[in-house]
Amino acid sequence: MTIREAQKEDFERIWPIFNEVALSGETYAYETNTTKQQAEKIWMRL
């Protein structure tokens, strides 16, 4: 397995995982209504 820093084009595959975690409401780090655009800024540090 190769571990590397995520690139901007990777976010399309990251989003479904991020969204599922946020929607579950089991984390205080992300609001359940976090949008894809907000998540990308947070996760990819744009």
C-alpha positions in Angstrom: 0.0 0.0 0.0 1.2 3.4 -0.9 0.2 6.3 1.3 0.4 9.8 -0.2 -1.1 13.2 0.4 -4.5 13.7 -1.1 -4.7 15.7 -4.3 -7.5 18.0 -5.3 -8.8 15.4 -7.8 -9.0 12.8 -5.0 -11.8 14.7 -3.3 -14.6 13.2 -5.5 -13.7 9.8 -3.9 -13.2 11.3 -0.4 -16.6 13.1 -0.3 -18.9 10.1 0.1 -16.9 8.9 3.1 -16.7 12.4 4.6 -20.4 13.0 4.1 -21.4 9.7 5.6 -19.3 10.4 8.7 -20.7 13.9 9.1 -24.3 12.9 8.5 -24.1 10.2 11.1 -23.8 13.0 13.7 -21.4 10.9 15.7 -18.6 13.4 15.5 -18.3 16.9 16.9 -15.7 17.9 14.3 -18.1 18.3 11.4 -21.7 19.6 11.3 -24.3 17.2 9.9 -25.2 19.8 7.3 -21.6 20.3 6.0 -21.8 20.9 2.2 -19.5 19.3 -0.3 -17.8 22.7 -0.9 -17.3 23.3 2.8 -15.9 19.8 3.3 -13.5 20.2 0.4 -12.2 23.4 2.0 -11.8 21.7 5.3 -10.3 18.4 4.2 -8.1 19.7 1.4 -7.1 22.9 3.2 -8.0 25.2 0.3 
